[in-house]
Amino acid sequence: MNWNLAHCVGPATYIWRRIGWRLRRIAGCRPVVELANGVRWQLPLHDLFASDVFVTSGNVDLGCEHILLAYLRTCRCVGDTIDVGAHSGYYSLLLSSESSRVYAFEPDIRNFGMMDEIAASCGQIDVVREAVGDYCGTVSFLQAGNSDVSHIEPDQQQNPSGQGVVPITTLDVFAGQRNLEVTAVKIDVEGFDILVLEGAKRLALQQRPVFSVEFGLEAGRPNSWDRLEAFLAETRYVVWAVDLSFPSGKPLCRFALRSISDLKSVWTKMLFVVPAEDTFFAQFAAKFPSWGSERLGAMKVEDWIPS
């Protein structure tokens, strides 16, 4: 049982939805979930993450996805967005309604079928079968038991003709080659997120997109607060964080501007790495400094826009 999700949707609801998912898998009946932006997604039955989307009615990240969409909806112009670590396409579909094009990076071959399906259903999504990091070339790639936690292994010896090696690029190179106008980047690459950020410094300085990053710290992987602090200093970015706790067993999310020293002492669900001059997130924090179960239902993007 995923205790965090159980607390967020309620234990009884969680159990019934898990049972409902299992029954649909047995019957081969793919459920359809309407996401926060109104896009309807027919969920792949063999995907573990899709089962979480079903259980939460499309609110897997506890409102963090709504914040990103609300930001994009208030932008003066619609630009390109990038989904790094697209997996089965949840964020790609969310971003599609607020973007000129979505470039969805996914290197795990097991996810190609799901990504091709959503790209066929949404003409704004381009699937890029590559990893993203801080250099261009090839990189060793570990296929984990669950494809949503597969990851690159830059320190492993590479065999360019062997299994487990994938192409890798940087966002600076990718965006430059295609003359993209990038407004937002979502990153979820299992402890290697800092490499993506470091490979996007020119993009950050020139185009000032918002980065939505889980930024988990795991032993043996490059994410670190020191490296993030260096990125912030070089690019003039700051961090707005969604902190998560469970007082009295119920979820409570807090949204605040955080220093690196702050981040070392709180449990964060998501980091929004944003240009220091941006005003949207301060406005959002003034209206929604915290939220609990009352904002974790199937709410629309417009319900999260500060006005």
KOLSE-550662 format. One record per residue: x, y, z of N, C-alpha, C in turn; residue in three letters. Coordinates in steps of 0.02 Angstrom, whole numbers, padded with zeros to 5 digits, always signed. Layout:
<atoms>
XYZXYZXYZala...
</atoms>
This chain:
<atoms>
+00042-00060+00000+00000+00000+00000+00044+00062+00000met+00025+00111-00042+00059+00176-00042+00026+00219+00012asn+00059+00224+00070+00027+00257+00127+00016+00332+00115trp+00061+00364+00078+00051+00435+00063-00012+00446+00023asn-00022+00406-00030-00082+00413-00070-00145+00394-00030leu-00138+00344+00013-00195+00323+00054-00216+00380+00100ala-00168+00414+00130-00185+00472+00173-00216+00528+00132his-00192+00538+00071-00216+00594+00031-00287+00586+00007cys-00306+00526-00015-00374+00516-00042-00421+00488+00011val-00392+00466+00068-00432+00434+00120-00426+00358+00114gly-00416+00323+00170-00405+00250+00167-00460+00212+00132pro-00523+00228+00146-00578+00190+00116-00580+00201+00040ala-00574+00264+00020-00573+00280-00052-00514+00246-00086thr-00457+00248-00053-00397+00217-00081-00409+00142-00093tyr-00435+00107-00044-00445+00035-00051-00494+00019-00107ile-00550+00056-00109-00600+00043-00161-00574+00057-00231trp-00534+00109-00237-00507+00125-00303-00454+00075-00324arg-00415+00050-00276-00367-00003-00292-00403-00066-00315arg-00458-00082-00281-00497-00140-00301-00526-00129-00371ile-00552-00067-00383-00580-00051-00448-00528-00057-00503gly-00466-00036-00488-00413-00041-00538-00397-00114-00553trp-00394-00155-00500-00379-00226-00510-00433-00260-00552arg-00495-00244-00539-00550-00274-00577-00547-00253-00651leu-00529-00191-00663-00523-00168-00732-00466-00202-00768arg-00412-00215-00731-00356-00251-00762-00377-00322-00780arg-00414-00354-00735-00437-00422-00749-00482-00424-00810ile-00527-00374-00814-00575-00372-00869-00545-00342-00933ala-00485-00314-00928-00454-00282-00986-00490-00218-01007gly-00521-00184-00959-00560-00124-00973-00520-00063-00951cys-00495-00025-00998-00452+00033-00982-00495+00092-00961arg-00486+00116-00899-00526+00174-00876-00500+00238-00907pro-00543+00288-00908-00526+00355-00933-00529+00403-00875val-00476+00442-00866-00473+00494-00814-00468+00562-00847val-00508+00609-00823-00502+00678-00846-00451+00714-00804glu-00399+00739-00835-00345+00772-00800-00364+00844-00782leu-00321+00877-00745-00337+00943-00718-00350+00995-00773ala-00321+00984-00832-00330+01032-00887-00388+01012-00934asn-00426+00961-00915-00483+00939-00954-00467+00886-01006gly-00403+00869-01016-00384+00817-01063-00403+00749-01034val-00433+00707-01075-00452+00640-01054-00399+00590-01075arg-00379+00548-01027-00325+00499-01038-00352+00429-01025trp-00348+00386-01076-00365+00316-01067-00304+00280-01040gln-00307+00260-00978-00248+00237-00942-00224+00169-00965leu-00158+00160-00972-00131+00094-00988-00134+00049-00926pro-00161-00010-00934-00176-00053-00877-00113-00085-00846leu-00059-00091-00883+00000-00125-00857+00048-00078-00822his+00031-00014-00817+00078+00036-00790+00061+00052-00718asp+00111+00046-00674+00101+00058-00602+00083+00131-00590leu+00117+00178-00624+00102+00248-00613+00031+00265-00635phe+00008+00234-00688-00061+00246-00711-00111+00226-00659ala-00095+00174-00620-00141+00154-00566-00145+00208-00513ser-00089+00243-00500-00091+00299-00452-00132+00357-00479asp-00128+00369-00544-00170+00421-00576-00243+00404-00566val-00260+00340-00574-00330+00318-00566-00352+00327-00493phe-00311+00307-00446-00328+00311-00375-00338+00383-00353val-00297+00429-00379-00300+00499-00358-00343+00542-00403thr-00375+00511-00452-00417+00548-00501-00377+00604-00536ser-00315+00588-00551-00273+00635-00588-00243+00690-00545gly-00226+00675-00482-00194+00723-00437-00135+00691-00402asn-00092+00659-00440-00038+00618-00412+00010+00660-00370val+00025+00721-00394+00075+00762-00361+00046+00814-00313asp-00013+00800-00287-00043+00838-00232-00051+00913-00247leu-00067+00929-00309-00078+00998-00328-00018+01031-00361gly+00041+00999-00359+00100+01029-00391+00090+01038-00466cys+00058+00988-00497+00046+00994-00569-00002+01052-00584glu-00049+01065-00538-00096+01121-00547-00059+01188-00545his-00009+01193-00501+00029+01256-00496+00065+01270-00561ile+00098+01219-00589+00134+01228-00652+00086+01248-00708leu+00029+01216-00712-00020+01233-00764-00049+01302-00753leu-00062+01320-00691-00087+01387-00677-00037+01440-00699ala+00027+01427-00686+00079+01474-00708+00077+01481-00784tyr+00076+01425-00820+00077+01428-00893+00015+01463-00920leu-00042+01453-00887-00104+01484-00911-00102+01560-00903arg-00061+01585-00858-00057+01658-00848-00002+01689-00890thr+00039+01649-00925+00092+01677-00966+00063+01718-01023cys+00098+01770-01042+00074+01813-01096+00074+01779-01164arg+00121+01733-01174+00124+01698-01238+00131+01623-01225cys+00106+01584-01272+00110+01511-01267+00175+01489-01300val+00219+01456-01263+00282+01434-01290+00287+01358-01291gly+00348+01334-01299+00361+01262-01297+00374+01240-01226asp+00357+01177-01211+00373+01148-01146+00410+01083-01156thr+00446+01062-01105+00487+01001-01109+00473+00958-01048ile+00461+00894-01061+00447+00844-01010+00506+00795-01008asp+00549+00803-00959+00609+00760-00954+00594+00703-00905val+00595+00642-00930+00573+00584-00892+00498+00577-00898gly+00474+00572-00961+00402+00575-00974+00365+00512-00951ala+00400+00456-00949+00372+00392-00928+00311+00373-00970his+00251+00376-00942+00191+00357-00980+00153+00417-01007ser+00176+00478-00994+00148+00536-01027+00101+00579-00987gly+00097+00570-00921+00051+00608-00879+00064+00684-00886tyr+00125+00705-00874+00141+00776-00879+00139+00801-00951tyr+00158+00759-00998+00155+00779-01068+00084+00797-01088ser+00036+00757-01067-00035+00773-01081-00057+00835-01045leu-00035+00844-00983-00053+00904-00946-00026+00967-00980leu+00037+00964-01001+00069+01022-01031+00042+01037-01101leu+00013+00988-01133-00008+00996-01203-00059+01052-01212ser-00102+01063-01162-00154+01114-01170-00127+01185-01161ser-00065+01191-01135-00037+01257-01121+00026+01270-01162glu+00037+01232-01216+00101+01235-01252+00090+01238-01327ser+00139+01268-01361+00141+01262-01434+00158+01190-01452ser+00211+01165-01421+00228+01094-01428+00258+01070-01362arg+00249+01005-01349+00279+00972-01292+00331+00923-01319val+00392+00929-01294+00445+00882-01312+00456+00835-01253tyr+00436+00772-01263+00434+00723-01208+00493+00676-01215ala+00541+00682-01169+00600+00640-01170+00588+00577-01129phe+00597+00519-01161+00588+00455-01127+00635+00403-01158glu+00686+00381-01121+00734+00334-01149+00719+00259-01137pro+00670+00243-01094+00656+00173-01079+00611+00144-01132asp+00636+00094-01168+00600+00065-01225+00532+00036-01205ile+00525+00017-01142+00461-00011-01119+00406+00041-01117arg+00423+00104-01118+00373+00157-01116+00357+00186-01185asn+00392+00163-01237+00383+00193-01302+00311+00183-01328phe+00282+00124-01316+00214+00112-01341+00164+00160-01310gly+00168+00171-01244+00123+00218-01210+00133+00289-01236met+00195+00308-01245+00209+00376-01268+00187+00386-01340met+00197+00336-01382+00175+00342-01452+00099+00348-01455asp+00065+00313-01410-00008+00316-01409-00033+00386-01391glu-00004+00417-01341-00028+00483-01322-00008+00535-01374ile+00050+00525-01406+00071+00571-01458+00023+00567-01518ala-00001+00507-01533-00049+00499-01587-00116+00531-01570ala-00133+00532-01506-00197+00561-01486-00193+00637-01477ser-00132+00663-01472-00122+00735-01460-00066+00758-01507cys-00084+00794-01558-00036+00814-01609+00017+00862-01585gly+00012+00888-01524+00060+00936-01498+00120+00904-01463gln+00118+00837-01455+00171+00803-01418+00220+00769-01465ile+00285+00784-01457+00338+00750-01493+00376+00706-01443asp+00380+00642-01457+00417+00596-01413+00490+00594-01435val+00535+00606-01388+00607+00605-01401+00636+00546-01363val+00661+00496-01399+00686+00435-01367+00759+00443-01345arg+00769+00490-01300+00836+00505-01275+00834+00522-01202glu+00891+00516-01169+00899+00541-01102+00924+00613-01105ala+00920+00648-01049+00943+00717-01045+00992+00723-00986val+01046+00759-00998+01096+00769-00945+01138+00830-00958gly+01203+00824-00943+01248+00882-00949+01298+00874-01005asp+01289+00826-01050+01332+00818-01109+01293+00782-01163tyr+01320+00781-01223+01288+00747-01280+01330+00686-01299cys+01295+00632-01318+01329+00571-01338+01287+00511-01322gly+01316+00463-01286+01280+00405-01262+01294+00395-01188thr+01250+00357-01155+01257+00346-01083+01229+00278-01066val+01258+00245-01016+01230+00182-00991+01163+00196-00958ser+01118+00148-00966+01049+00157-00942+01027+00094-00906phe+01002+00103-00845+00978+00047-00805+00903+00042-00810leu+00878-00014-00835+00806-00028-00835+00787-00058-00768gln+00754-00019-00726+00733-00043-00661+00673-00089-00668ala+00656-00124-00613+00598-00168-00616+00535-00133-00637gly+00523-00073-00609+00469-00029-00631+00498+00025-00676asn+00468+00034-00734+00498+00080-00783+00494+00153-00762ser+00455+00168-00710+00452+00238-00688+00511+00258-00645asp+00556+00210-00628+00616+00228-00589+00680+00207-00625val+00676+00192-00689+00737+00180-00729+00778+00244-00731ser+00843+00237-00743+00885+00297-00741+00951+00286-00778his+00984+00342-00795+01050+00338-00826+01102+00319-00773ile+01159+00295-00797+01216+00279-00754+01279+00307-00786glu+01290+00373-00779+01346+00405-00815+01414+00378-00796pro+01421+00351-00735+01487+00329-00713+01503+00258-00735asp+01455+00223-00765+01467+00154-00787+01501+00155-00855gln+01544+00105-00866+01578+00100-00931+01527+00086-00985gln+01533+00123-01041+01485+00118-01095+01508+00070-01150gln+01460+00035-01178+01472-00006-01236+01423+00017-01290asn+01445+00061-01336+01398+00092-01383+01356+00043-01424pro+01379-00019-01432+01341-00067-01472+01301-00115-01429ser+01303-00106-01364+01271-00154-01320+01205-00131-01293gly+01168-00177-01262+01104-00161-01231+01116-00118-01169gln+01071-00074-01154+01078-00032-01096+01114+00033-01108gly+01123+00052-01171+01153+00115-01188+01103+00156-01229val+01094+00220-01210+01045+00262-01244+01078+00328-01263val+01051+00363-01313+01077+00430-01329+01059+00479-01275pro+01102+00529-01265+01091+00580-01215+01107+00648-01245ile+01069+00699-01226+01081+00767-01250+01072+00815-01192thr+01085+00879-01205+01071+00931-01156+01014+00974-01181thr+00980+01007-01135+00926+01051-01155+00952+01112-01193leu+01012+01135-01176+01042+01190-01212+01050+01173-01286asp+01077+01115-01300+01088+01094-01369+01021+01080-01404val+00978+01044-01371+00914+01025-01402+00873+01087-01419phe+00866+01133-01372+00826+01193-01384+00858+01237-01436ala+00925+01241-01436+00960+01282-01485+00953+01254-01555gly+00957+01189-01563+00952+01159-01630+00883+01170-01661gln+00832+01175-01619+00763+01181-01645+00734+01251-01637arg+00774+01297-01613+00751+01366-01604+00687+01369-01562asn+00687+01331-01507+00628+01328-01464+00622+01391-01422leu+00561+01408-01403+00547+01460-01355+00515+01427-01295glu+00557+01411-01245+00536+01367-01190+00509+01407-01131val+00449+01390-01110+00419+01424-01052+00423+01382-00988thr+00426+01316-00995+00428+01274-00935+00460+01206-00951ala+00492+01178-00900+00523+01113-00905+00505+01073-00843val+00478+01014-00852+00467+00968-00796+00523+00916-00796lys+00553+00903-00738+00609+00856-00733+00594+00806-00678ile+00599+00742-00695+00593+00688-00646+00636+00630-00670asp+00699+00629-00648+00746+00580-00674+00785+00545-00618val+00752+00533-00562+00776+00487-00511+00845+00503-00483glu+00853+00565-00461+00915+00583-00427+00969+00611-00473gly+00953+00618-00538+01000+00645-00586+00976+00713-00613phe+00929+00743-00578+00898+00805-00601+00948+00863-00608asp+00998+00865-00564+01046+00920-00566+01085+00919-00632ile+01095+00861-00661+01130+00857-00725+01089+00890-00780leu+01024+00881-00777+00979+00913-00826+00982+00988-00819val+00980+01012-00756+00984+01084-00744+01051+01113-00767leu+01105+01078-00751+01171+01103-00770+01180+01103-00846glu+01145+01060-00880+01146+01059-00953+01097+01107-00984gly+01065+01149-00943+01016+01197-00967+01032+01268-00944ala+01095+01281-00926+01112+01348-00900+01102+01403-00951lys+01122+01389-01014+01113+01440-01065+01039+01453-01078arg+01000+01400-01079+00927+01407-01087+00898+01448-01029leu+00920+01435-00969+00896+01472-00910+00913+01546-00915ala+00974+01561-00935+00996+01631-00938+00962+01669-00995leu+00951+01636-01051+00925+01671-01109+00849+01673-01113gln+00815+01619-01091+00743+01615-01101+00703+01616-01035gln+00734+01603-00979+00704+01608-00912+00642+01563-00903arg+00646+01500-00923+00588+01456-00910+00584+01437-00837pro+00526+01412-00816+00516+01383-00750+00532+01309-00753val+00567+01284-00702+00582+01213-00696+00543+01183-00638phe+00504+01131-00650+00470+01093-00598+00508+01028-00587ser+00537+01020-00527+00585+00966-00515+00570+00931-00449val+00569+00864-00449+00561+00828-00386+00625+00830-00344glu+00682+00824-00375+00747+00833-00343+00756+00789-00280phe+00748+00724-00290+00761+00679-00235+00835+00669-00223gly+00855+00660-00160+00924+00647-00142+00933+00573-00128leu+00977+00541-00167+00990+00469-00157+01065+00457-00157glu+01086+00412-00115+01158+00396-00110+01184+00373-00177ala+01243+00399-00196+01274+00378-00257+01249+00413-00319gly+01203+00461-00311+01177+00498-00369+01193+00571-00361arg+01197+00609-00416+01229+00675-00413+01188+00731-00383pro+01123+00724-00374+01085+00778-00343+01116+00797-00276asn+01126+00862-00266+01150+00886-00201+01128+00958-00193ser+01122+00980-00130+01102+01048-00117+01157+01097-00138trp+01220+01077-00132+01275+01122-00151+01273+01135-00226asp+01261+01084-00266+01260+01093-00338+01199+01133-00360arg+01143+01123-00326+01084+01163-00341+01096+01236-00323leu+01128+01248-00267+01143+01316-00246+01188+01351-00297glu+01236+01314-00325+01280+01343-00375+01241+01360-00439ala+01194+01317-00458+01152+01331-00517+01111+01394-00506phe+01082+01401-00447+01041+01459-00432+01083+01523-00437leu+01143+01521-00410+01186+01580-00409+01206+01600-00480ala+01222+01550-00521+01246+01564-00589+01190+01589-00635glu+01128+01569-00621+01073+01585-00667+01025+01637-00639thr+01034+01658-00577+00989+01705-00544+00918+01677-00539arg+00915+01615-00516+00852+01581-00502+00843+01573-00427tyr+00780+01561-00406+00764+01546-00336+00720+01485-00334val+00708+01459-00274+00668+01399-00265+00605+01414-00225val+00548+01398-00254+00485+01394-00217+00469+01320-00208trp+00456+01300-00147+00448+01229-00132+00379+01213-00106ala+00356+01153-00124+00296+01125-00093+00319+01075-00041val+00310+01093+00023+00327+01049+00079+00267+01005+00096asp+00279+00943+00113+00225+00897+00127+00233+00868+00197leu+00178+00868+00234+00177+00835+00300+00108+00805+00310ser+00101+00766+00363+00037+00732+00376+00017+00741+00450phe+00003+00802+00471-00022+00811+00540-00090+00778+00548pro-00099+00743+00602-00162+00707+00615-00179+00657+00560ser-00128+00635+00523-00139+00584+00472-00166+00611+00406gly-00176+00677+00401-00203+00706+00339-00150+00748+00305lys-00151+00752+00238-00098+00788+00203-00103+00863+00213pro-00046+00894+00220-00042+00967+00223+00017+00988+00179leu+00003+01027+00127+00055+01054+00084+00065+01128+00100cys+00128+01148+00105+00145+01218+00116+00187+01242+00058arg+00173+01304+00035+00208+01332-00022+00247+01393+00000phe+00313+01393-00010+00353+01449+00016+00418+01455-00023ala+00444+01516-00022+00511+01529-00049+00562+01500+00000leu+00607+01459-00025+00653+01422+00019+00726+01435+00000arg+00768+01445+00050+00840+01445+00040+00864+01373+00040ser+00927+01364+00019+00955+01296+00020+00958+01269+00091ile+00974+01312+00139+00977+01289+00209+00907+01267+00232ser+00855+01302+00210+00786+01281+00226+00772+01211+00199asp+00792+01201+00136+00776+01138+00102+00808+01078+00135leu+00863+01088+00170+00896+01033+00203+00857+01006+00263lys+00807+01044+00286+00772+01025+00348+00698+01011+00338ser+00673+01013+00275+00603+01000+00263+00595+00945+00211val+00537+00913+00212+00521+00861+00163+00482+00894+00106trp+00511+00897+00048+00479+00930-00008+00450+00880-00057thr+00391+00896-00082+00361+00856-00135+00385+00879-00203lys+00393+00945-00212+00413+00972-00276+00449+01039-00266met+00499+01051-00308+00533+01115-00311+00515+01150-00376leu+00498+01215-00371+00490+01256-00429+00551+01302-00432phe+00594+01290-00479+00655+01329-00488+00639+01383-00539val+00636+01445-00516+00606+01498-00557+00651+01560-00559val+00646+01600-00612+00685+01662-00615+00670+01707-00555pro+00722+01738-00528+00714+01780-00468+00665+01837-00480ala+00660+01860-00542+00617+01917-00557+00544+01898-00568glu+00528+01834-00570+00459+01812-00582+00415+01830-00522asp+00354+01851-00535+00308+01872-00482+00251+01824-00470thr+00240+01777-00516+00181+01733-00510+00182+01693-00446phe+00239+01665-00428+00241+01619-00371+00232+01654-00305phe+00254+01716-00300+00240+01756-00240+00165+01769-00234ala+00133+01784-00290+00061+01795-00291+00024+01731-00272gln+00049+01675-00298+00017+01611-00281+00024+01597-00206phe+00084+01607-00179+00094+01593-00108+00052+01638-00063ala+00039+01699-00086-00003+01744-00047-00075+01719-00043ala-00098+01687-00096-00167+01662-00097-00172+01591-00070lys-00122+01550-00085-00123+01479-00064-00059+01462-00027phe-00050+01487+00033+00011+01470+00070+00012+01397+00092pro-00047+01367+00098-00052+01296+00116-00119+01269+00092ser-00121+01203+00087-00184+01170+00069-00182+01097+00092trp-00241+01070+00101-00247+01001+00121-00294+00964+00075gly-00333+00918+00103-00377+00876+00063-00428+00916+00024ser-00445+00975+00048-00497+01014+00015-00476+01036-00055glu-00411+01038-00070-00388+01056-00136-00357+00998-00174arg-00368+00938-00150-00339+00880-00183-00391+00839-00221leu-00450+00867-00230-00500+00834-00271-00486+00846-00344gly-00531+00826-00386-00523+00834-00458-00538+00906-00478ala-00494+00951-00459-00505+01023-00470-00474+01044-00536met-00502+01095-00566-00479+01121-00630-00421+01170-00620lys-00385+01182-00673-00327+01226-00669-00348+01295-00645val-00404+01321-00671-00424+01389-00654-00437+01398-00580glu-00451+01344-00544-00463+01350-00472-00398+01365-00434asp-00341+01359-00468-00276+01369-00436-00243+01434-00458trp-00275+01474-00499-00245+01535-00524-00259+01592-00474ile-00206+01623-00447-00217+01680-00402-00244+01739-00441pro-00293+01773-00413-00323+01830-00449-00330+01889-00401ser
</atoms>
